[in-house]
Amino acid sequence: EISASPIIFIGSILFSLITVMISIYKPSKIASKVSPIEALKYSGVSEKPRKKVKKTNSGAKIKNMALSNVFKNKRKSFIVIASLSLSIILLNCVYTVIYGLDMDKYLVNLIGTDFTVGDTSFYRWKYGLGNYSDAFTEDICKEIENLEGVHSVDKIYHKGVQLPLIDEMKKNIESKKSSVDQDNQNYINKALQNKKIPTEFYGIDEGILPFIEKYLTKGKIDIEKFKSGHYIILGENWYLGRLLDVGSKVTIPFENGQSKEYEVMATVQVIPLYLRTGYINTVGNDMYLPVNEFKNIVNNKSVMTAMFNVDDSQINNVKNYLDNKIKTNPTLDYKMKLTYINEFEDMTKTYKIVGYGLSFVLGLIGILNFNNVMMTNIISRKREF
């Protein structure tokens, strides 16, 4: 945002004034001690005898004399070259950094499709803590899917479950709990004592699998086997890592009192927040099931979030639809890829303005310094020339 507040300009003036006053205090103090007669005698030419006499067979040439004049005072020459070089080096670094930024890598952990829609608590990182409203339903997803230009809408469901602790999990937790801080160790000990660990279950449509597969750490995701309903994909714990290995069996209790045994098909690292809830589970793992199996576990059929792509020509229309939908249903919220793209472009624009501006200022200072040294040499050695 651009501001024209007078406080900014007054602050800038005061800052410049104070820094200049500080910088000239010592030189002016020294200069004030020199008598006017001595000051008039000063020419800037060193009185030290020359240590070296140059000999040449080609005679004195203007360009050689000019070069010798430039390096007459080596300290000043070094400062001039350093100041000019600094601006070029800075310009090169800024250019490298700006054009080395990859938008795809910037977006990969923020959003996967053109739009994500969900309960407001999902975007406040509180979904699953009893704060969601169950307002985002499959009917709304169907409405979105029927909009012009919208491709298939892929949904993610969520439910927190107290999973009975099995021996393999207990063994892995006990071997790794020393790596966490004392507060989390107490939390882990309580879970071990209760023989249950809080686990986040997610029901996912088939279209979500390619996003999860990017973070695969072990095993292989077979879509057909996964859709059979006998397998789960295991997300690793933030603190303790993988608590079950590929091929391990785990029994998941259902809300209707029944239960079913599932086999771990593959494991994935902690995945981005647009694919899971925002809070970190100290003990348990995330577990991903196909939607049909997930609906057998839970009674609540509300959708956590939905992801979909839109034709470029229809993005504004879909955005307007969602904005109007939120007016009548304020418990909904959404994110756009275009928003993050604009943020990325604003960020690179800021780097360009600051970096190139600083390079220009340093380059200008270097050029002025060069002119100052040259003119000083010419004036101080006028009689010699």
Phi, psi and chi 1 to 4 in degrees:
 res  aa     phi    psi   chi1   chi2   chi3   chi4
   1 GLU       -  139.7  -65.9 -178.6    3.7      -
   2 ILE   -96.7  129.0  -61.5  172.7      -      -
   3 SER  -121.5  140.4  173.2      -      -      -
   4 ALA  -112.1   28.9      -      -      -      -
   5 SER   -62.4  132.5  172.0      -      -      -
   6 PRO   -63.9  -22.0   20.4  -31.8      -      -
   7 ILE   -61.2  -37.1  -64.1  175.1      -      -
   8 ILE   -62.9  -45.8  -63.3  172.4      -      -
   9 PHE   -70.8  -40.4  -62.4   96.9      -      -
  10 ILE   -63.1  -42.6  -66.4  170.2      -      -
  11 GLY   -62.4  -41.0      -      -      -      -
  12 SER   -64.2  -42.1  -58.9      -      -      -
  13 ILE   -63.9  -45.9  -68.4  168.6      -      -
  14 LEU   -64.0  -40.9  -69.7  175.1      -      -
  15 PHE   -62.4  -45.9  177.9   78.2      -      -
  16 SER   -63.2  -43.1  -59.3      -      -      -
  17 LEU   -62.5  -45.4 -179.1   62.0      -      -
  18 ILE   -64.8  -44.6  -69.2  169.5      -      -
  19 THR   -64.8  -39.1   52.4      -      -      -
  20 VAL   -66.7  -42.7  169.8      -      -      -
  21 MET   -62.1  -40.0  -67.4  -62.0  -69.5      -
  22 ILE   -65.9  -42.8  -68.1  171.3      -      -
  23 SER   -70.5  -29.1   63.8      -      -      -
  24 ILE   -94.3   -5.2   67.9  173.8      -      -
  25 TYR   -62.7  -51.6  176.0   75.6      -      -
  26 LYS   -68.6  -47.6 -172.7  174.6 -179.4  179.4
  27 PRO   -58.2  -41.0  -23.7   33.3      -      -
  28 SER   -67.7  -32.1   62.0      -      -      -
  29 LYS   -65.5  -42.8 -161.7   79.7  172.4  175.5
  30 ILE   -67.4  -43.5  -64.3  170.5      -      -
  31 ALA   -64.4  -33.3      -      -      -      -
  32 SER   -67.9  -19.4   66.3      -      -      -
  33 LYS   -85.8   -9.8  -64.5  177.7 -179.2  179.3
  34 VAL   -89.7  132.3  179.5      -      -      -
  35 SER   -71.2  151.6   68.5      -      -      -
  36 PRO   -57.6  -35.5  -24.6   33.6      -      -
  37 ILE   -64.3  -44.9  -57.5  -58.5      -      -
  38 GLU   -65.4  -38.2  -70.6  -64.7  -37.9      -
  39 ALA   -63.2  -37.0      -      -      -      -
  40 LEU   -68.0  -29.9  -73.7  171.1      -      -
  41 LYS   -74.4  -20.8  -68.2  180.0  179.0  179.0
  42 TYR   -69.7  128.7 -179.6   74.8      -      -
  43 SER  -121.4  -10.1   63.8      -      -      -
  44 GLY    85.3   -2.3      -      -      -      -
  45 VAL   -90.9  128.3  179.5      -      -      -
  46 SER   -66.8  137.5  175.5      -      -      -
  47 GLU   -86.4   -4.2  -62.6  -64.3  -28.5      -
  48 LYS   -68.4  140.8  -65.4  179.8 -178.4  179.2
  49 PRO   -66.8  149.6   25.0  -34.2      -      -
  50 ARG   -67.1  135.1  -66.6  175.5   61.7   87.8
  51 LYS   -86.7  -19.1  -65.2 -178.5  179.2  178.7
  52 LYS  -140.9  134.6 -177.8  179.2  178.5 -178.0
  53 VAL  -107.2  122.9  177.2      -      -      -
  54 LYS   -82.2  137.7  -68.2 -175.5  178.3  179.8
  55 LYS  -119.0  139.0  -64.3 -179.0  179.5 -179.6
  56 THR  -147.4  149.8  175.1      -      -      -
  57 ASN   -95.2  -12.7  -64.7  -36.3      -      -
  58 SER   -96.7    0.6   57.7      -      -      -
  59 GLY    81.1  169.6      -      -      -      -
  60 ALA   -74.1  127.5      -      -      -      -
  61 LYS  -118.9  147.5  -66.6 -176.7  178.4  179.5
  62 ILE   -56.6  -45.6  -65.4  -64.5      -      -
  63 LYS   -66.2  -36.0   62.5  178.7 -178.1  179.4
  64 ASN   -69.2  -38.6  -67.1  -24.9      -      -
  65 MET   -65.1  -39.6  -67.4  174.5   67.6      -
  66 ALA   -64.7  -42.2      -      -      -      -
  67 LEU   -64.4  -42.3 -173.9   62.3      -      -
  68 SER   -62.1  -36.6  -62.7      -      -      -
  69 ASN   -66.4  -37.7 -177.7   55.3      -      -
  70 VAL   -61.3  -41.8  170.2      -      -      -
  71 PHE   -99.6   21.8  -68.8   98.5      -      -
  72 LYS   -60.6  -45.8 -173.9   80.1  173.3  177.6
  73 ASN  -110.0  100.9 -171.3  -38.0      -      -
  74 LYS   -64.8  -34.6  -70.2 -176.8  172.8   56.6
  75 ARG   -64.5  -45.6 -173.9  176.8   68.0   85.4
  76 LYS   -65.0  -39.1  -71.1 -176.8  178.1  179.4
  77 SER   -63.8  -40.7  -58.8      -      -      -
  78 PHE   -62.7  -42.6  173.7   76.8      -      -
  79 ILE   -62.3  -41.8  -67.4  172.3      -      -
  80 VAL   -63.0  -48.9  169.8      -      -      -
  81 ILE   -63.4  -41.1  -66.3  171.4      -      -
  82 ALA   -64.1  -42.8      -      -      -      -
  83 SER   -67.5  -38.0   60.0      -      -      -
  84 LEU   -69.3  -40.7  -71.3  170.9      -      -
  85 SER   -66.0  -38.2  -60.1      -      -      -
  86 LEU   -60.0  -41.7 -177.7   60.7      -      -
  87 SER   -65.5  -38.5   64.8      -      -      -
  88 ILE   -69.0  -42.4  -63.7  171.3      -      -
  89 ILE   -63.6  -44.2  -67.7  169.3      -      -
  90 LEU   -63.2  -42.2 -179.9   61.3      -      -
  91 LEU   -60.3  -42.5  179.2   65.6      -      -
  92 ASN   -65.3  -42.1 -176.2   54.1      -      -
  93 CYS   -65.1  -45.1  -68.9      -      -      -
  94 VAL   -61.8  -44.9  171.1      -      -      -
  95 TYR   -60.9  -43.5 -179.4   87.9      -      -
  96 THR   -63.7  -44.0  -57.1      -      -      -
  97 VAL   -64.9  -47.1  168.7      -      -      -
  98 ILE   -63.5  -47.5  -70.3  172.4      -      -
  99 TYR   -85.7   -0.2  -70.9   95.3      -      -
 100 GLY   -91.9  -10.8      -      -      -      -
 101 LEU   -73.8  130.6  -64.7  173.5      -      -
 102 ASP  -107.9  117.2 -170.1  -31.2      -      -
 103 MET   -63.0  -37.4 -174.9 -179.7  -68.2      -
 104 ASP   -63.0  -41.0  -68.6  -26.6      -      -
 105 LYS   -69.8  -31.4  -69.9 -178.1  178.5  178.7
 106 TYR   -67.1  -38.6  175.4   77.6      -      -
 107 LEU   -82.0  -22.7  -65.8  173.5      -      -
 108 VAL   -60.4  -32.6   70.3      -      -      -
 109 ASN   -97.5    4.8  -70.1  -37.9      -      -
 110 LEU  -111.4  -41.0  -63.3  173.0      -      -
 111 ILE  -162.0  147.6 -165.8  167.1      -      -
 112 GLY  -108.9  -22.7      -      -      -      -
 113 THR  -130.1  179.9   52.0      -      -      -
 114 ASP   -63.1  -35.6  -68.8  -26.1      -      -
 115 PHE  -138.0  146.5  -74.7   86.8      -      -
 116 THR  -127.9  136.3   67.0      -      -      -
 117 VAL  -123.8  139.8 -176.2      -      -      -
 118 GLY  -164.5  180.0      -      -      -      -
 119 ASP   -64.4  146.3 -169.6  -76.7      -      -
 120 THR   -57.1  -34.9   51.2      -      -      -
 121 SER   -66.3  -23.8   61.7      -      -      -
 122 PHE   -64.4  -37.4  174.1   76.2      -      -
 123 TYR   -86.5   -2.5  -62.6  104.3      -      -
 124 ARG  -106.1    9.5  -50.1  -59.3 -173.4  -91.6
 125 TRP    61.1   32.9  -40.0  126.0      -      -
 126 LYS  -123.0    8.3  -66.1 -179.2  179.2  179.6
 127 TYR   -67.0  135.4 -166.7   90.9      -      -
 128 GLY    92.4   -4.0      -      -      -      -
 129 LEU  -100.6   21.4  -65.1  174.4      -      -
 130 GLY    84.4   13.2      -      -      -      -
 131 ASN  -105.9   -2.7  -63.9  -54.6      -      -
 132 TYR   -84.9  158.6   53.2   86.5      -      -
 133 SER  -105.6   -2.7   61.8      -      -      -
 134 ASP    61.2   23.3  -59.5  -23.8      -      -
 135 ALA   -84.0  -21.9      -      -      -      -
 136 PHE   -90.9  105.4 -169.5   28.7      -      -
 137 THR  -111.4  171.4   62.4      -      -      -
 138 GLU   -66.6  -28.6  -66.9 -177.1   -1.8      -
 139 ASP   -63.1  -39.9  -69.2  -24.3      -      -
 140 ILE   -65.9  -38.4  -63.4  176.3      -      -
 141 CYS   -62.2  -38.3  -67.5      -      -      -
 142 LYS   -66.8  -38.5  -70.9  178.3 -178.7  177.4
 143 GLU   -59.6  -45.2  -75.6 -176.7   28.7      -
 144 ILE   -63.8  -42.5  -65.3  171.7      -      -
 145 GLU   -65.1  -26.5 -162.8  162.6   15.9      -
 146 ASN   -83.1   -6.1  -69.6  -30.7      -      -
 147 LEU   -68.8  147.4  -65.6  174.4      -      -
 148 GLU   -65.5  132.5 -174.6  178.2   -6.2      -
 149 GLY    89.1   -8.5      -      -      -      -
 150 VAL   -85.2  129.8  173.9      -      -      -
 151 HIS   -84.4 -171.9  -57.0  170.4      -      -
 152 SER   -58.3  140.7   62.9      -      -      -
 153 VAL   -96.5  116.9  176.8      -      -      -
 154 ASP  -102.1  128.2  -63.3  -51.9      -      -
 155 LYS  -108.3  152.3  -59.0  174.7  -72.0  -64.3
 156 ILE  -127.2  129.5  -57.0  176.7      -      -
 157 TYR  -109.6  159.2  -58.2   77.3      -      -
 158 HIS  -142.7  146.7  168.3  -94.6      -      -
 159 LYS  -157.3  130.8  178.6   67.2  178.2  179.0
 160 GLY   -88.7  131.5      -      -      -      -
 161 VAL  -133.1  143.9  174.7      -      -      -
 162 GLN   -85.1  105.8  -68.2  -69.4  -32.0      -
 163 LEU   -89.7  129.8 -171.9   69.7      -      -
 164 PRO   -59.4  134.5  -23.0   33.2      -      -
 165 LEU   -77.9  127.1 -172.5   64.9      -      -
 166 ILE  -103.7  164.9   60.9  176.1      -      -
 167 ASP   -59.0  -41.0  -68.9  -20.5      -      -
 168 GLU   -63.5  -41.5 -176.0  179.7   -7.7      -
 169 MET   -63.8  -46.3  -79.0 -174.8  169.9      -
 170 LYS   -59.8  -43.0 -178.0  179.1  178.9 -178.6
 171 LYS   -62.8  -44.4 -178.4  180.0  177.5 -179.3
 172 ASN   -67.7  -38.6  -72.6  -34.0      -      -
 173 ILE   -64.9  -46.2  -69.4  172.3      -      -
 174 GLU   -65.2  -31.9  -70.9  178.2  -21.7      -
 175 SER   -76.8  -19.1   66.1      -      -      -
 176 LYS  -114.9   -8.4  -62.4  173.3 -178.2  177.5
 177 LYS   -67.4  -21.0   71.2  175.8 -176.9  178.3
 178 SER   -68.1  -14.1   59.0      -      -      -
 179 SER   -84.3   -6.7   60.9      -      -      -
 180 VAL  -105.6  168.4  -57.4      -      -      -
 181 ASP   -74.1  173.0   57.7   42.7      -      -
 182 GLN   -63.9  -39.8 -172.2   60.1   47.4      -
 183 ASP   -60.8  -44.3  -70.2  -20.9      -      -
 184 ASN   -71.3  -30.5  -76.5  -38.5      -      -
 185 GLN   -62.8  -40.6  -77.4 -170.4   27.6      -
 186 ASN   -63.0  -39.1  -65.2  -25.9      -      -
 187 TYR   -65.4  -41.1 -171.0   78.9      -      -
 188 ILE   -66.3  -42.8  -69.6  170.8      -      -
 189 ASN   -60.7  -37.2  -70.7  -27.8      -      -
 190 LYS   -65.2  -40.8 -175.2  177.8  178.9 -179.7
 191 ALA   -65.6  -40.0      -      -      -      -
 192 LEU   -64.8  -37.0  -67.7  172.9      -      -
 193 GLN   -67.8  -39.9 -175.1  178.8   -4.4      -
 194 ASN   -79.0  -13.0  -65.4  -26.7      -      -
 195 LYS    60.6   29.5  -64.0 -176.9  179.3  179.8
 196 LYS  -142.2  142.3  -70.5 -175.9  177.6 -179.2
 197 ILE  -124.9  137.4   57.5  174.0      -      -
 198 PRO   -68.3  127.4   23.5  -31.1      -      -
 199 THR  -128.5  138.8  -55.8      -      -      -
 200 GLU   -98.5  117.1  -49.7  -55.0  -37.5      -
 201 PHE  -101.1  138.9  -75.7   96.6      -      -
 202 TYR  -127.9  131.5  -61.9   92.0      -      -
 203 GLY   -98.9  126.2      -      -      -      -
 204 ILE  -127.2  142.6   56.8  174.6      -      -
 205 ASP   -72.9  162.8  -76.3  -27.2      -      -
 206 GLU   -58.7  -33.5 -176.8  179.9  -22.9      -
 207 GLY   -67.5  -14.5      -      -      -      -
 208 ILE   -81.4  -23.6  -57.3  -64.2      -      -
 209 LEU   -57.0  -42.0  -74.6  173.2      -      -
 210 PRO   -59.9  -31.9  -25.3   34.7      -      -
 211 PHE   -71.5  -39.6  -62.6  102.2      -      -
 212 ILE   -70.8  -35.0  -67.0  177.8      -      -
 213 GLU   -62.5  -23.8 -163.8  169.2   16.0      -
 214 LYS   -62.1  -22.1  -64.9  177.2 -177.0  177.6
 215 TYR  -110.5   23.3  -56.0   93.2      -      -
 216 LEU   -63.6  133.9 -163.2   68.5      -      -
 217 THR  -115.1  -27.7   56.0      -      -      -
 218 LYS  -157.4  147.0 -168.0  171.7 -177.2 -179.5
 219 GLY    84.8 -168.6      -      -      -      -
 220 LYS  -144.0  138.2 -177.5 -179.0  178.6 -179.2
 221 ILE   -89.3  112.8  -64.4  177.8      -      -
 222 ASP  -102.4  110.7 -173.2  -41.7      -      -
 223 ILE   -60.9  -44.0  -65.3  177.2      -      -
 224 GLU   -66.1  -42.8  -66.0  -56.5  -40.9      -
 225 LYS   -65.7  -37.8  -71.8  175.9   67.0  175.5
 226 PHE   -64.9  -41.0 -178.8   71.6      -      -
 227 LYS   -69.0  -16.3  -72.8  165.5   62.3  178.3
 228 SER   -66.3  -20.7   69.6      -      -      -
 229 GLY    88.6   13.2      -      -      -      -
 230 HIS  -110.3    3.8  -58.4  -62.6      -      -
 231 TYR  -131.3  156.3  -62.5   87.0      -      -
 232 ILE  -129.2  157.8   63.0  168.0      -      -
 233 ILE  -106.8  128.9  -62.1  170.4      -      -
 234 LEU  -101.1  126.1 -176.0   75.8      -      -
 235 GLY   -91.5  134.7      -      -      -      -
 236 GLU   -72.1  151.8  -64.5  179.5   -1.5      -
 237 ASN   -77.7  142.9 -176.4  -85.2      -      -
 238 TRP   -59.0  -39.1 -179.3  -85.2      -      -
 239 TYR   -97.7  -41.1  -61.7  101.2      -      -
 240 LEU  -104.4   -6.8  -56.2  175.3      -      -
 241 GLY    76.8 -141.2      -      -      -      -
 242 ARG   -85.6  120.0 -172.2 -173.3  -56.0  130.9
 243 LEU   -95.4  -19.0  -59.8 -176.0      -      -
 244 LEU  -131.0  147.0  -70.2  172.3      -      -
 245 ASP   -97.1  165.5 -151.6  -17.2      -      -
 246 VAL   -62.0  131.8  173.7      -      -      -
 247 GLY    97.0  -13.3      -      -      -      -
 248 SER   -69.2  154.7  -60.7      -      -      -
 249 LYS  -110.1  141.5  -56.4  -72.4 -179.3   66.8
 250 VAL  -139.9  138.5   60.4      -      -      -
 251 THR  -100.7  124.3  -58.8      -      -      -
 252 ILE  -106.2  124.9  -60.7  176.1      -      -
 253 PRO   -78.4  141.7   28.3  -32.2      -      -
 254 PHE   -96.4  162.1  -63.4  173.6      -      -
 255 GLU   -70.9  -21.0  -74.5 -173.6  -11.5      -
 256 ASN   -86.3    8.1   59.3   10.1      -      -
 257 GLY    96.3  -14.1      -      -      -      -
 258 GLN   -85.5  176.7  -61.9 -180.0  -10.6      -
 259 SER  -153.2  166.1   61.5      -      -      -
 260 LYS  -150.9  145.7 -177.9  176.7  176.9  179.0
 261 GLU   -93.9  133.7 -173.8  179.1   69.5      -
 262 TYR  -124.9  152.2  -64.9   89.1      -      -
 263 GLU  -104.4  140.0 -178.4  179.1  -24.6      -
 264 VAL   -75.6  115.0  177.6      -      -      -
 265 MET   -82.3  -42.4  172.3 -177.2  -73.4      -
 266 ALA  -157.5  163.0      -      -      -      -
 267 THR  -122.3  146.3   61.1      -      -      -
 268 VAL  -129.4  151.8  -66.9      -      -      -
 269 GLN   -71.9  174.8   65.3 -171.6   60.5      -
 270 VAL   -60.2  117.4  179.4      -      -      -
 271 ILE   -92.8  166.3   58.1  178.3      -      -
 272 PRO   -59.5  160.1  -22.9   33.0      -      -
 273 LEU   -70.9  -17.1  -67.1  175.5      -      -
 274 TYR   -77.8   -4.2   68.5   87.4      -      -
 275 LEU  -113.1    2.1  -66.1  169.0      -      -
 276 ARG  -156.6  172.1   58.6 -173.0  -62.3  -85.5
 277 THR   -71.0  162.0   57.1      -      -      -
 278 GLY   -85.8  -14.2      -      -      -      -
 279 TYR   -92.0  155.7   59.3   91.4      -      -
 280 ILE   -97.8  127.0  -58.4  -61.6      -      -
 281 ASN   -86.2  121.4 -167.9  -27.1      -      -
 282 THR   -68.5  -36.1  -52.7      -      -      -
 283 VAL  -107.9  -57.0 -174.9      -      -      -
 284 GLY   -78.1  169.7      -      -      -      -
 285 ASN  -100.2  159.7  -72.4  128.2      -      -
 286 ASP   -83.2  142.8  -66.1  -21.7      -      -
 287 MET  -130.2  132.1  -65.0 -173.6  179.3      -
 288 TYR  -112.5  128.3  -63.1   88.7      -      -
 289 LEU  -123.1  157.0  -67.7  160.5      -      -
 290 PRO   -66.3  154.2   18.3  -27.9      -      -
 291 VAL   -55.5  -44.8  169.8      -      -      -
 292 ASN   -61.0  -39.9  -67.4  -25.2      -      -
 293 GLU   -70.0  -38.5  -80.8  -60.5  -51.7      -
 294 PHE   -61.1  -39.2  178.3   84.2      -      -
 295 LYS   -68.5  -18.9  -70.0 -179.6  178.2  179.1
 296 ASN   -75.8  -26.3  -68.3  -29.6      -      -
 297 ILE   -81.1  -40.3  -64.7  175.7      -      -
 298 VAL  -118.0  156.6  -58.9      -      -      -
 299 ASN   -91.7  -30.3  -62.6  -37.5      -      -
 300 ASN   -78.1  122.2  179.8   17.3      -      -
 301 LYS  -104.9   14.7  -57.2  -60.6 -170.4  -64.7
 302 SER   -68.6  149.2   63.2      -      -      -
 303 VAL   -91.7  135.5 -177.9      -      -      -
 304 MET   -74.6  -52.9 -178.4 -180.0   77.7      -
 305 THR  -155.4  155.1 -178.2      -      -      -
 306 ALA  -130.0  142.3      -      -      -      -
 307 MET  -122.2  139.7  -57.4  165.0   53.1      -
 308 PHE  -160.0  153.6   54.6   92.0      -      -
 309 ASN  -100.9  156.2  -74.0  -46.0      -      -
 310 VAL  -136.3  144.7 -178.5      -      -      -
 311 ASP   -59.3  141.7  -67.1  -21.7      -      -
 312 ASP   -54.8  -37.3  -68.8  -15.8      -      -
 313 SER   -70.7  -15.3   60.0      -      -      -
 314 GLN  -111.4    3.9  -63.0  -62.9  -36.9      -
 315 ILE   -60.0  -45.5  -75.4  179.7      -      -
 316 ASN   -65.1  -36.2  -72.8  -27.8      -      -
 317 ASN   -65.7  -42.3  -67.6  -24.9      -      -
 318 VAL   -66.0  -40.2  173.9      -      -      -
 319 LYS   -61.0  -44.2 -179.3 -178.9 -178.2  -59.1
 320 ASN   -63.0  -39.0  -67.4  -27.0      -      -
 321 TYR   -61.8  -45.9  164.4   82.4      -      -
 322 LEU   -66.0  -39.7  -67.1  173.8      -      -
 323 ASP   -60.9  -42.4  -71.9  -24.7      -      -
 324 ASN   -68.5  -35.2  -68.1  -31.8      -      -
 325 LYS   -65.3  -38.3 -165.7   72.5  177.5  176.1
 326 ILE   -67.9  -31.7  -70.8  171.7      -      -
 327 LYS   -61.8  -37.1  -70.8  177.8 -178.2  178.0
 328 THR   -90.7  -18.6   58.4      -      -      -
 329 ASN  -136.7   78.7 -170.3   -4.8      -      -
 330 PRO   -67.7   -5.8   22.3  -31.4      -      -
 331 THR   -81.5   -1.8   56.8      -      -      -
 332 LEU   -97.1  155.4  -72.0  178.9      -      -
 333 ASP  -152.2  167.3 -159.8   -2.3      -      -
 334 TYR  -152.5  162.8   70.7   92.7      -      -
 335 LYS  -128.8  146.8  -64.7  -70.0 -177.2 -177.2
 336 MET  -117.2  142.4  -71.2  177.4   60.9      -
 337 LYS   -63.1  -36.2 -178.9 -177.2  -74.9 -172.6
 338 LEU   -59.4  -34.4 -171.9   60.3      -      -
 339 THR   -61.5  -45.9  -56.6      -      -      -
 340 TYR   -68.6  -34.2  -67.4  111.4      -      -
 341 ILE   -63.8  -43.3  -69.1  173.7      -      -
 342 ASN   -64.0  -38.0  -69.4  -24.2      -      -
 343 GLU   -62.5  -41.9  -74.3  179.9    2.6      -
 344 PHE   -63.5  -44.4  178.1   84.6      -      -
 345 GLU   -66.2  -38.2  -68.7  175.7  -12.2      -
 346 ASP   -63.9  -39.3  -72.9  -17.3      -      -
 347 MET   -64.0  -47.4  178.8 -178.6   67.5      -
 348 THR   -66.3  -34.1   54.7      -      -      -
 349 LYS   -64.0  -39.6 -170.7 -176.7  -63.6 -177.7
 350 THR   -63.2  -44.6  -58.7      -      -      -
 351 TYR   -59.7  -40.6  -70.9  163.7      -      -
 352 LYS   -64.1  -48.4  -74.2  179.1 -178.2  178.8
 353 ILE   -61.5  -48.7  -67.2  171.4      -      -
 354 VAL   -68.5  -48.3  174.5      -      -      -
 355 GLY   -66.2  -51.5      -      -      -      -
 356 TYR   -67.4  -35.4  -67.8  156.8      -      -
 357 GLY   -63.8  -43.9      -      -      -      -
 358 LEU   -65.6  -39.8 -170.3   57.2      -      -
 359 SER   -61.9  -42.0  -59.8      -      -      -
 360 PHE   -63.4  -44.5  173.1   76.7      -      -
 361 VAL   -62.6  -46.0  170.2      -      -      -
 362 LEU   -64.6  -39.0  -69.9  176.1      -      -
 363 GLY   -64.3  -42.3      -      -      -      -
 364 LEU   -63.1  -41.5 -177.7   61.2      -      -
 365 ILE   -61.6  -42.0  -69.0  171.6      -      -
 366 GLY   -62.8  -42.7      -      -      -      -
 367 ILE   -65.5  -44.5  -66.9  170.2      -      -
 368 LEU   -63.2  -37.8  -67.1  174.7      -      -
 369 ASN   -64.3  -41.8 -163.0   15.6      -      -
 370 PHE   -61.7  -48.3  172.0   77.2      -      -
 371 ASN   -60.8  -39.1  -69.6  -24.8      -      -
 372 ASN   -63.2  -45.4  179.6   53.3      -      -
 373 VAL   -64.4  -43.8  169.6      -      -      -
 374 MET   -63.7  -47.3  -66.0  -58.5  -63.3      -
 375 MET   -64.8  -38.0  -67.1  -56.4  -63.5      -
 376 THR   -63.8  -42.7  -58.9      -      -      -
 377 ASN   -62.5  -43.4  -77.4  -15.1      -      -
 378 ILE   -66.0  -45.8  -68.9  169.5      -      -
 379 ILE   -66.7  -43.3  -67.1  170.6      -      -
 380 SER   -70.1  -21.7   64.1      -      -      -
 381 ARG  -114.8   21.4  -61.9  175.9   60.7 -152.5
 382 LYS   -55.2  -44.2 -174.0  175.5 -179.8 -178.5
 383 ARG   -65.8  -38.0 -170.9  172.7  -59.4  172.2
 384 GLU   -63.9  -43.4  178.3 -174.8  -20.6      -
 385 PHE   -64.0      -  -70.7  146.8      -      -
